[in-house]
Amino acid sequence: MSGSKFDIKNRLDLKKKRIRAFFHSIEVKKKRKEELDKAAEEIYRDGMVYVQMRLPVDKITKEFEDELKYKIDHNIIHASIREANTSDLDSIKNLYNKSWLTSNTPFRPITKTSLLQIFKDPDTIFLMGKVYGKDAAFVILDFEGENKECAVIAALAVLPRFQRRGLGTILGMAAWNYLKENYKHVKELKCEVYKDNIVSYSFIKWIGFEEYGTKAYKKEDFHINDNG
């Protein structure tokens, strides 16, 4: 296996960091002989199931782009979008920890150390959205394939006060514009959504993504004794 393929296969994105931390918390409880609730036991036994979704770039029509632009232009909320740098990591950590509390996804706080490891990956892009002078959302883009022909939405988070108010659409459109400008060779977009996160699933489905499978992450997939 070539070095590039090995690196692509073994990169650990934000979602996987979160899953690993969640399993680690369950493992600690088991070692302490504390009783686990039914939902945690089920996840520990069967894994955390994510719906895999994809959108071929050739299905993103100009008409659909124009429809999204119209919605954004007429939205009450307007956001400025920028590419993040290391000085934004504290803000990203806080956004993550606040936004996932309302996502109906098993939650463990992310650390700045974990974010820095992800940020240092040259194939990972962080975009930030600021509303009313305050950081309110972020999206993380990653890539798959030897030629980075597949762009992966590794994470998209919006502060609870701005959820369901169009900010996710603004950030999604900004991500697509970024890819069009900088990665013209991308042929497909992918993402994974936790099976019980109905709000995020509905939003991604509305954008045009379609299901192509499911994936269960189990504790055996991670080194749960490593807190990184």
DRENPA-3360 file (N, C-alpha, C; in nm, 2 decimals, always signed):
BEGIN
1 = MSGSKFDI = +0.08/-0.12/+0.00/+0.00/+0.00/+0.00/+0.09/+0.12/+0.00 ~ +0.06/+0.22/-0.09/+0.14/+0.34/-0.10/+0.12/+0.42/+0.02 ~ +0.22/+0.52/+0.05/+0.21/+0.61/+0.16/+0.08/+0.69/+0.16 ~ +0.05/+0.74/+0.04/-0.07/+0.83/+0.03/-0.20/+0.75/+0.07 ~ -0.21/+0.63/+0.02/-0.33/+0.55/+0.05/-0.33/+0.52/+0.20 ~ -0.22/+0.49/+0.26/-0.22/+0.46/+0.40/-0.26/+0.58/+0.48 ~ -0.21/+0.70/+0.44/-0.25/+0.82/+0.52/-0.40/+0.85/+0.50 ~ -0.46/+0.83/+0.38/-0.60/+0.85/+0.36/-0.68/+0.75/+0.45;
9 = KNRLDLKK = -0.64/+0.63/+0.45/-0.71/+0.53/+0.52/-0.71/+0.55/+0.67 ~ -0.60/+0.61/+0.72/-0.58/+0.61/+0.87/-0.61/+0.75/+0.93 ~ -0.65/+0.85/+0.85/-0.68/+0.98/+0.91/-0.80/+0.97/+1.00 ~ -0.80/+1.04/+1.11/-0.91/+1.04/+1.20/-0.98/+1.17/+1.20 ~ -1.10/+1.17/+1.15/-1.17/+1.30/+1.14/-1.25/+1.33/+1.27 ~ -1.32/+1.45/+1.27/-1.38/+1.49/+1.40/-1.49/+1.39/+1.44 ~ -1.56/+1.34/+1.35/-1.67/+1.25/+1.39/-1.61/+1.12/+1.46 ~ -1.50/+1.07/+1.40/-1.44/+0.95/+1.46/-1.38/+0.99/+1.60;
17 = KRIRAFFH = -1.32/+1.11/+1.61/-1.27/+1.15/+1.74/-1.39/+1.15/+1.85 ~ -1.50/+1.20/+1.80/-1.62/+1.20/+1.89/-1.67/+1.06/+1.93 ~ -1.67/+0.97/+1.83/-1.72/+0.84/+1.86/-1.62/+0.76/+1.95 ~ -1.49/+0.78/+1.92/-1.39/+0.71/+2.01/-1.40/+0.76/+2.15 ~ -1.42/+0.89/+2.17/-1.43/+0.95/+2.30/-1.56/+0.89/+2.37 ~ -1.66/+0.88/+2.30/-1.79/+0.83/+2.35/-1.77/+0.68/+2.40 ~ -1.71/+0.60/+2.32/-1.68/+0.46/+2.36/-1.59/+0.46/+2.48 ~ -1.49/+0.55/+2.48/-1.40/+0.55/+2.59/-1.47/+0.58/+2.72;
25 = SIEVKKKR = -1.57/+0.67/+2.72/-1.65/+0.71/+2.84/-1.73/+0.59/+2.89 ~ -1.78/+0.51/+2.79/-1.86/+0.39/+2.83/-1.76/+0.29/+2.89 ~ -1.65/+0.27/+2.83/-1.55/+0.17/+2.89/-1.51/+0.21/+3.03 ~ -1.49/+0.34/+3.06/-1.46/+0.38/+3.19/-1.57/+0.34/+3.29 ~ -1.69/+0.37/+3.25/-1.80/+0.33/+3.34/-1.81/+0.18/+3.37 ~ -1.78/+0.10/+3.26/-1.78/-0.04/+3.28/-1.67/-0.08/+3.38 ~ -1.56/-0.02/+3.37/-1.45/-0.06/+3.46/-1.48/-0.02/+3.60 ~ -1.56/+0.09/+3.61/-1.59/+0.14/+3.75/-1.72/+0.06/+3.80;
33 = KEELDKAA = -1.77/-0.03/+3.72/-1.88/-0.11/+3.75/-2.01/-0.03/+3.78 ~ -2.02/+0.08/+3.70/-2.13/+0.16/+3.71/-2.24/+0.11/+3.61 ~ -2.36/+0.12/+3.65/-2.47/+0.08/+3.56/-2.48/+0.17/+3.44 ~ -2.49/+0.11/+3.32/-2.51/+0.19/+3.20/-2.66/+0.19/+3.16 ~ -2.70/+0.31/+3.11/-2.84/+0.32/+3.07/-2.86/+0.23/+2.94 ~ -2.98/+0.20/+2.91/-3.02/+0.11/+2.80/-2.96/+0.16/+2.67 ~ -2.97/+0.29/+2.64/-2.92/+0.34/+2.51/-2.77/+0.32/+2.49 ~ -2.70/+0.35/+2.60/-2.55/+0.33/+2.60/-2.51/+0.19/+2.58;
41 = EEIYRDGM = -2.59/+0.10/+2.65/-2.56/-0.05/+2.64/-2.58/-0.09/+2.49 ~ -2.69/-0.04/+2.43/-2.72/-0.08/+2.29/-2.61/-0.03/+2.20 ~ -2.56/+0.09/+2.22/-2.45/+0.14/+2.13/-2.33/+0.06/+2.15 ~ -2.30/+0.03/+2.28/-2.18/-0.04/+2.31/-2.18/-0.18/+2.25 ~ -2.30/-0.24/+2.24/-2.31/-0.37/+2.19/-2.31/-0.37/+2.03 ~ -2.39/-0.28/+1.98/-2.42/-0.29/+1.83/-2.34/-0.18/+1.75 ~ -2.28/-0.09/+1.82/-2.21/+0.02/+1.75/-2.30/+0.14/+1.73 ~ -2.23/+0.25/+1.68/-2.30/+0.37/+1.65/-2.33/+0.37/+1.50;
49 = VYVQMRLP = -2.45/+0.37/+1.46/-2.49/+0.35/+1.32/-2.51/+0.49/+1.25 ~ -2.43/+0.50/+1.14/-2.44/+0.63/+1.06/-2.49/+0.59/+0.92 ~ -2.58/+0.68/+0.87/-2.63/+0.67/+0.74/-2.53/+0.74/+0.64 ~ -2.49/+0.67/+0.54/-2.39/+0.72/+0.45/-2.47/+0.78/+0.33 ~ -2.43/+0.91/+0.29/-2.50/+0.98/+0.19/-2.40/+1.04/+0.09 ~ -2.44/+1.06/-0.03/-2.36/+1.11/-0.13/-2.44/+1.19/-0.23 ~ -2.36/+1.28/-0.30/-2.42/+1.37/-0.40/-2.32/+1.39/-0.52 ~ -2.35/+1.32/-0.63/-2.26/+1.35/-0.75/-2.26/+1.49/-0.79;
57 = VDKITKEF = -2.15/+1.55/-0.82/-2.14/+1.69/-0.85/-2.22/+1.72/-0.98 ~ -2.23/+1.63/-1.07/-2.30/+1.66/-1.19/-2.46/+1.67/-1.17 ~ -2.50/+1.64/-1.05/-2.64/+1.65/-1.02/-2.67/+1.79/-0.95 ~ -2.57/+1.87/-0.92/-2.58/+2.00/-0.87/-2.61/+2.10/-0.99 ~ -2.73/+2.12/-1.02/-2.76/+2.20/-1.14/-2.76/+2.35/-1.11 ~ -2.75/+2.43/-1.21/-2.75/+2.57/-1.20/-2.88/+2.62/-1.14 ~ -2.99/+2.55/-1.17/-3.12/+2.59/-1.12/-3.12/+2.57/-0.97 ~ -3.07/+2.46/-0.92/-3.07/+2.43/-0.78/-2.98/+2.53/-0.71;
65 = EDELKYKI = -2.86/+2.56/-0.77/-2.77/+2.66/-0.71/-2.85/+2.80/-0.70 ~ -2.92/+2.83/-0.80/-2.99/+2.96/-0.80/-3.10/+2.96/-0.70 ~ -3.16/+2.85/-0.68/-3.27/+2.84/-0.57/-3.21/+2.86/-0.43 ~ -3.09/+2.80/-0.41/-3.03/+2.82/-0.28/-2.98/+2.96/-0.26 ~ -2.92/+3.02/-0.37/-2.88/+3.16/-0.36/-3.00/+3.25/-0.33 ~ -3.11/+3.22/-0.39/-3.23/+3.31/-0.36/-3.27/+3.30/-0.22 ~ -3.27/+3.18/-0.16/-3.31/+3.16/-0.02/-3.21/+3.23/+0.07 ~ -3.08/+3.22/+0.04/-2.98/+3.29/+0.12/-2.99/+3.44/+0.11;
73 = DHNIIHAS = -3.01/+3.49/-0.01/-3.02/+3.64/-0.03/-3.14/+3.69/+0.05 ~ -3.24/+3.61/+0.06/-3.37/+3.66/+0.12/-3.38/+3.61/+0.27 ~ -3.28/+3.56/+0.32/-3.28/+3.51/+0.46/-3.26/+3.63/+0.55 ~ -3.32/+3.62/+0.67/-3.30/+3.72/+0.77/-3.16/+3.73/+0.82 ~ -3.10/+3.61/+0.84/-2.96/+3.60/+0.88/-2.87/+3.61/+0.77 ~ -2.76/+3.69/+0.78/-2.66/+3.70/+0.69/-2.52/+3.67/+0.76 ~ -2.44/+3.59/+0.70/-2.32/+3.55/+0.76/-2.20/+3.58/+0.68 ~ -2.09/+3.61/+0.74/-1.96/+3.62/+0.67/-1.88/+3.49/+0.69;
81 = IREANTSD = -1.82/+3.44/+0.58/-1.76/+3.31/+0.59/-1.61/+3.33/+0.57 ~ -1.53/+3.26/+0.64/-1.38/+3.27/+0.63/-1.32/+3.13/+0.65 ~ -1.20/+3.11/+0.59/-1.13/+2.99/+0.62/-1.06/+3.01/+0.76 ~ -1.07/+2.91/+0.84/-1.02/+2.92/+0.98/-0.87/+2.90/+0.99 ~ -0.81/+2.95/+1.10/-0.67/+2.93/+1.12/-0.66/+2.88/+1.27 ~ -0.54/+2.85/+1.31/-0.52/+2.80/+1.45/-0.57/+2.89/+1.56 ~ -0.58/+3.02/+1.54/-0.63/+3.11/+1.64/-0.78/+3.09/+1.66 ~ -0.85/+3.01/+1.57/-0.99/+2.99/+1.58/-1.03/+2.86/+1.65;
89 = LDSIKNLY = -0.93/+2.78/+1.70/-0.95/+2.65/+1.75/-1.04/+2.66/+1.88 ~ -1.01/+2.76/+1.96/-1.09/+2.77/+2.09/-1.24/+2.79/+2.05 ~ -1.26/+2.88/+1.95/-1.40/+2.91/+1.91/-1.46/+2.79/+1.85 ~ -1.39/+2.71/+1.77/-1.44/+2.59/+1.70/-1.48/+2.49/+1.81 ~ -1.39/+2.47/+1.91/-1.42/+2.38/+2.02/-1.55/+2.42/+2.09 ~ -1.57/+2.55/+2.12/-1.69/+2.59/+2.19/-1.81/+2.57/+2.11 ~ -1.80/+2.60/+1.98/-1.91/+2.58/+1.88/-1.95/+2.44/+1.88 ~ -1.85/+2.35/+1.87/-1.88/+2.21/+1.86/-1.95/+2.16/+1.99;
97 = NKSWLTSN = -1.90/+2.20/+2.11/-1.95/+2.14/+2.23/-2.09/+2.20/+2.26 ~ -2.12/+2.32/+2.21/-2.26/+2.37/+2.23/-2.36/+2.31/+2.13 ~ -2.31/+2.30/+2.00/-2.40/+2.26/+1.90/-2.44/+2.12/+1.91 ~ -2.35/+2.03/+1.95/-2.39/+1.88/+1.95/-2.47/+1.85/+2.07 ~ -2.49/+1.93/+2.16/-2.58/+1.90/+2.27/-2.72/+1.89/+2.23 ~ -2.76/+1.96/+2.11/-2.89/+1.95/+2.06/-2.91/+1.87/+1.94 ~ -2.81/+1.79/+1.91/-2.81/+1.72/+1.78/-2.87/+1.58/+1.78 ~ -2.91/+1.53/+1.90/-2.96/+1.39/+1.92/-2.86/+1.29/+1.87;
105 = TPFRPITK = -2.73/+1.32/+1.89/-2.62/+1.23/+1.87/-2.54/+1.21/+2.00 ~ -2.51/+1.08/+2.03/-2.43/+1.06/+2.15/-2.31/+1.15/+2.16 ~ -2.30/+1.22/+2.27/-2.21/+1.34/+2.28/-2.10/+1.31/+2.38 ~ -1.98/+1.36/+2.34/-1.86/+1.37/+2.43/-1.79/+1.50/+2.39 ~ -1.75/+1.59/+2.48/-1.68/+1.71/+2.45/-1.55/+1.68/+2.37 ~ -1.53/+1.77/+2.27/-1.40/+1.76/+2.19/-1.30/+1.84/+2.26 ~ -1.17/+1.81/+2.25/-1.06/+1.88/+2.31/-0.99/+1.96/+2.20 ~ -0.92/+2.07/+2.24/-0.84/+2.15/+2.15/-0.73/+2.07/+2.09;
113 = TSLLQIFK = -0.68/+1.98/+2.17/-0.57/+1.89/+2.11/-0.62/+1.81/+2.00 ~ -0.74/+1.75/+2.01/-0.79/+1.67/+1.90/-0.82/+1.76/+1.78 ~ -0.87/+1.88/+1.80/-0.90/+1.97/+1.69/-0.77/+2.00/+1.62 ~ -0.66/+2.03/+1.70/-0.53/+2.07/+1.64/-0.48/+1.95/+1.55 ~ -0.49/+1.83/+1.60/-0.45/+1.72/+1.52/-0.52/+1.71/+1.38 ~ -0.65/+1.74/+1.38/-0.73/+1.74/+1.26/-0.69/+1.86/+1.17 ~ -0.67/+1.97/+1.24/-0.64/+2.10/+1.17/-0.51/+2.09/+1.09 ~ -0.41/+2.02/+1.15/-0.28/+2.00/+1.09/-0.28/+1.92/+0.96;
121 = DPDTIFLM = -0.38/+1.84/+0.94/-0.39/+1.76/+0.82/-0.40/+1.85/+0.70 ~ -0.31/+1.84/+0.60/-0.32/+1.93/+0.49/-0.44/+1.92/+0.40 ~ -0.51/+1.80/+0.41/-0.63/+1.78/+0.33/-0.76/+1.81/+0.40 ~ -0.75/+1.88/+0.51/-0.87/+1.92/+0.59/-0.89/+2.07/+0.59 ~ -1.01/+2.11/+0.56/-1.04/+2.25/+0.55/-1.15/+2.29/+0.65 ~ -1.12/+2.39/+0.73/-1.22/+2.45/+0.83/-1.27/+2.58/+0.77 ~ -1.41/+2.59/+0.76/-1.47/+2.72/+0.72/-1.56/+2.76/+0.84 ~ -1.55/+2.89/+0.87/-1.62/+2.95/+0.98/-1.73/+3.05/+0.93;
129 = GKVYGKDA = -1.84/+3.05/+1.00/-1.95/+3.14/+0.97/-1.97/+3.24/+1.09 ~ -1.96/+3.37/+1.07/-1.98/+3.47/+1.17/-2.11/+3.54/+1.15 ~ -2.19/+3.55/+1.26/-2.32/+3.62/+1.25/-2.33/+3.73/+1.36 ~ -2.36/+3.85/+1.33/-2.37/+3.96/+1.42/-2.24/+3.97/+1.50 ~ -2.13/+3.95/+1.43/-2.00/+3.97/+1.49/-1.95/+3.85/+1.58 ~ -2.03/+3.74/+1.58/-2.00/+3.63/+1.67/-1.98/+3.50/+1.58 ~ -1.88/+3.42/+1.61/-1.87/+3.29/+1.54/-1.99/+3.21/+1.58 ~ -2.06/+3.16/+1.48/-2.18/+3.09/+1.50/-2.19/+2.95/+1.43;
137 = AFVILDFE = -2.10/+2.91/+1.35/-2.10/+2.79/+1.28/-1.97/+2.75/+1.21 ~ -1.95/+2.63/+1.19/-1.83/+2.58/+1.11/-1.86/+2.46/+1.03 ~ -1.79/+2.44/+0.93/-1.79/+2.32/+0.85/-1.65/+2.27/+0.82 ~ -1.63/+2.14/+0.83/-1.50/+2.08/+0.80/-1.51/+1.99/+0.68 ~ -1.42/+2.02/+0.58/-1.42/+1.94/+0.46/-1.29/+1.85/+0.46 ~ -1.31/+1.73/+0.41/-1.20/+1.64/+0.40/-1.21/+1.58/+0.26 ~ -1.11/+1.50/+0.22/-1.11/+1.44/+0.09/-1.08/+1.29/+0.09 ~ -1.13/+1.22/-0.01/-1.10/+1.08/-0.03/-1.06/+1.06/-0.17;
145 = GENKECAV = -0.99/+0.95/-0.19/-0.94/+0.91/-0.33/-0.80/+0.96/-0.35 ~ -0.73/+0.89/-0.44/-0.59/+0.92/-0.47/-0.58/+1.06/-0.53 ~ -0.68/+1.11/-0.60/-0.67/+1.24/-0.66/-0.77/+1.34/-0.59 ~ -0.81/+1.30/-0.47/-0.90/+1.39/-0.39/-1.03/+1.42/-0.47 ~ -1.08/+1.32/-0.54/-1.19/+1.34/-0.63/-1.32/+1.34/-0.55 ~ -1.32/+1.30/-0.42/-1.44/+1.29/-0.34/-1.42/+1.39/-0.22 ~ -1.51/+1.49/-0.21/-1.51/+1.58/-0.09/-1.60/+1.53/+0.01 ~ -1.55/+1.52/+0.14/-1.63/+1.47/+0.25/-1.67/+1.59/+0.34;
153 = IAALAVLP = -1.79/+1.60/+0.37/-1.83/+1.70/+0.48/-1.82/+1.62/+0.61 ~ -1.70/+1.64/+0.68/-1.67/+1.57/+0.80/-1.75/+1.62/+0.92 ~ -1.79/+1.74/+0.92/-1.87/+1.80/+1.03/-1.93/+1.93/+0.98 ~ -2.05/+1.96/+1.03/-2.11/+2.08/+1.02/-2.19/+2.11/+1.14 ~ -2.15/+2.22/+1.21/-2.21/+2.26/+1.34/-2.26/+2.40/+1.34 ~ -2.38/+2.42/+1.40/-2.44/+2.55/+1.41/-2.48/+2.57/+1.56 ~ -2.45/+2.69/+1.61/-2.50/+2.72/+1.75/-2.65/+2.70/+1.76 ~ -2.70/+2.65/+1.87/-2.84/+2.62/+1.89/-2.93/+2.74/+1.85;
161 = RFQRRGLG = -2.89/+2.86/+1.89/-2.98/+2.98/+1.87/-2.99/+3.01/+1.72 ~ -2.90/+2.96/+1.64/-2.91/+2.99/+1.49/-2.95/+2.86/+1.41 ~ -2.98/+2.75/+1.48/-3.03/+2.64/+1.41/-3.17/+2.65/+1.35 ~ -3.19/+2.59/+1.23/-3.32/+2.60/+1.16/-3.36/+2.74/+1.12 ~ -3.25/+2.82/+1.10/-3.27/+2.96/+1.06/-3.20/+2.99/+0.93 ~ -3.15/+2.89/+0.86/-3.09/+2.91/+0.73/-2.94/+2.92/+0.73 ~ -2.88/+2.91/+0.85/-2.73/+2.93/+0.86/-2.66/+2.80/+0.80 ~ -2.72/+2.69/+0.82/-2.66/+2.57/+0.77/-2.66/+2.57/+0.62;
169 = TILGMAAW = -2.77/+2.62/+0.56/-2.77/+2.64/+0.41/-2.66/+2.74/+0.36 ~ -2.65/+2.85/+0.43/-2.54/+2.94/+0.40/-2.41/+2.88/+0.40 ~ -2.38/+2.80/+0.51/-2.25/+2.74/+0.52/-2.23/+2.63/+0.42 ~ -2.33/+2.56/+0.39/-2.32/+2.45/+0.29/-2.29/+2.51/+0.15 ~ -2.36/+2.62/+0.12/-2.33/+2.69/-0.01/-2.19/+2.74/-0.02 ~ -2.15/+2.80/+0.10/-2.01/+2.85/+0.10/-1.91/+2.74/+0.08 ~ -1.94/+2.62/+0.14/-1.85/+2.51/+0.12/-1.84/+2.46/-0.03 ~ -1.96/+2.46/-0.09/-1.97/+2.42/-0.23/-1.89/+2.52/-0.32;
177 = NYLKENYK = -1.91/+2.65/-0.29/-1.84/+2.75/-0.37/-1.69/+2.74/-0.35 ~ -1.65/+2.71/-0.23/-1.50/+2.69/-0.20/-1.45/+2.57/-0.28 ~ -1.52/+2.46/-0.29/-1.48/+2.35/-0.36/-1.47/+2.38/-0.51 ~ -1.57/+2.45/-0.56/-1.58/+2.48/-0.70/-1.46/+2.57/-0.74 ~ -1.42/+2.66/-0.65/-1.31/+2.75/-0.68/-1.17/+2.69/-0.67 ~ -1.16/+2.60/-0.57/-1.03/+2.55/-0.54/-1.00/+2.40/-0.57 ~ -1.11/+2.32/-0.60/-1.10/+2.18/-0.62/-1.19/+2.14/-0.74 ~ -1.17/+2.19/-0.85/-1.25/+2.18/-0.97/-1.27/+2.03/-1.01;
185 = HVKELKCE = -1.17/+1.95/-0.97/-1.17/+1.81/-1.01/-1.26/+1.72/-0.92 ~ -1.32/+1.77/-0.82/-1.41/+1.69/-0.73/-1.53/+1.65/-0.81 ~ -1.56/+1.52/-0.80/-1.67/+1.46/-0.87/-1.79/+1.42/-0.78 ~ -1.77/+1.41/-0.65/-1.87/+1.36/-0.56/-1.86/+1.42/-0.42 ~ -1.97/+1.45/-0.36/-1.97/+1.49/-0.22/-2.03/+1.38/-0.13 ~ -1.97/+1.36/-0.01/-2.02/+1.26/+0.08/-2.03/+1.31/+0.22 ~ -2.11/+1.24/+0.30/-2.12/+1.27/+0.44/-2.18/+1.15/+0.51 ~ -2.18/+1.15/+0.64/-2.24/+1.05/+0.72/-2.32/+1.12/+0.83;
193 = VYKDNIVS = -2.44/+1.07/+0.86/-2.53/+1.13/+0.96/-2.58/+1.02/+1.06 ~ -2.57/+1.05/+1.18/-2.61/+0.95/+1.29/-2.76/+0.92/+1.26 ~ -2.79/+0.79/+1.28/-2.92/+0.74/+1.24/-3.04/+0.81/+1.31 ~ -3.02/+0.86/+1.43/-3.13/+0.92/+1.50/-3.13/+1.08/+1.49 ~ -3.04/+1.13/+1.41/-3.03/+1.28/+1.40/-3.12/+1.32/+1.28 ~ -3.25/+1.32/+1.31/-3.35/+1.34/+1.20/-3.33/+1.48/+1.14 ~ -3.31/+1.58/+1.22/-3.30/+1.72/+1.17/-3.19/+1.73/+1.06 ~ -3.07/+1.68/+1.10/-2.95/+1.69/+1.01/-2.98/+1.60/+0.88;
201 = YSFIKWIG = -3.04/+1.48/+0.90/-3.07/+1.39/+0.79/-3.16/+1.46/+0.69 ~ -3.27/+1.53/+0.75/-3.37/+1.59/+0.66/-3.30/+1.71/+0.58 ~ -3.22/+1.78/+0.65/-3.15/+1.89/+0.58/-3.06/+1.85/+0.47 ~ -2.98/+1.74/+0.50/-2.89/+1.69/+0.39/-2.97/+1.63/+0.28 ~ -3.07/+1.56/+0.31/-3.16/+1.50/+0.21/-3.22/+1.61/+0.12 ~ -3.26/+1.72/+0.18/-3.32/+1.84/+0.11/-3.22/+1.90/+0.01 ~ -3.09/+1.90/+0.05/-2.99/+1.96/-0.03/-2.97/+1.87/-0.16 ~ -3.01/+1.74/-0.15/-3.00/+1.66/-0.27/-2.92/+1.53/-0.25;
209 = FEEYGTKA = -2.86/+1.51/-0.12/-2.78/+1.39/-0.10/-2.88/+1.27/-0.09 ~ -2.83/+1.15/-0.13/-2.90/+1.03/-0.13/-2.83/+0.92/-0.05 ~ -2.90/+0.84/+0.01/-2.84/+0.73/+0.09/-2.78/+0.62/+0.00 ~ -2.66/+0.57/+0.04/-2.61/+0.46/-0.03/-2.56/+0.35/+0.06 ~ -2.58/+0.36/+0.19/-2.55/+0.25/+0.28/-2.55/+0.30/+0.43 ~ -2.51/+0.21/+0.52/-2.49/+0.25/+0.66/-2.36/+0.19/+0.71 ~ -2.31/+0.25/+0.81/-2.19/+0.21/+0.87/-2.20/+0.21/+1.02 ~ -2.16/+0.10/+1.09/-2.17/+0.09/+1.23/-2.02/+0.10/+1.29;
217 = YKKEDFHI = -2.00/+0.20/+1.37/-1.87/+0.22/+1.43/-1.88/+0.15/+1.57 ~ -1.79/+0.05/+1.59/-1.78/-0.02/+1.72/-1.66/+0.01/+1.79 ~ -1.66/-0.02/+1.92/-1.54/+0.01/+2.00/-1.42/-0.05/+1.95 ~ -1.43/-0.17/+1.89/-1.31/-0.24/+1.83/-1.24/-0.16/+1.72 ~ -1.31/-0.06/+1.67/-1.26/+0.02/+1.56/-1.16/+0.13/+1.61 ~ -1.15/+0.15/+1.74/-1.08/+0.26/+1.80/-0.99/+0.21/+1.91 ~ -0.88/+0.28/+1.94/-0.80/+0.26/+2.05/-0.86/+0.34/+2.17 ~ -0.95/+0.28/+2.24/-1.03/+0.35/+2.34/-0.95/+0.39/+2.46;
225 = NDNG = -0.83/+0.34/+2.48/-0.75/+0.38/+2.59/-0.67/+0.51/+2.56 ~ -0.68/+0.56/+2.43/-0.61/+0.68/+2.39/-0.71/+0.79/+2.39 ~ -0.70/+0.89/+2.48/-0.79/+1.00/+2.49/-0.78/+1.11/+2.39 ~ -0.67/+1.10/+2.30/-0.64/+1.21/+2.21/-0.76/+1.26/+2.14;
% end
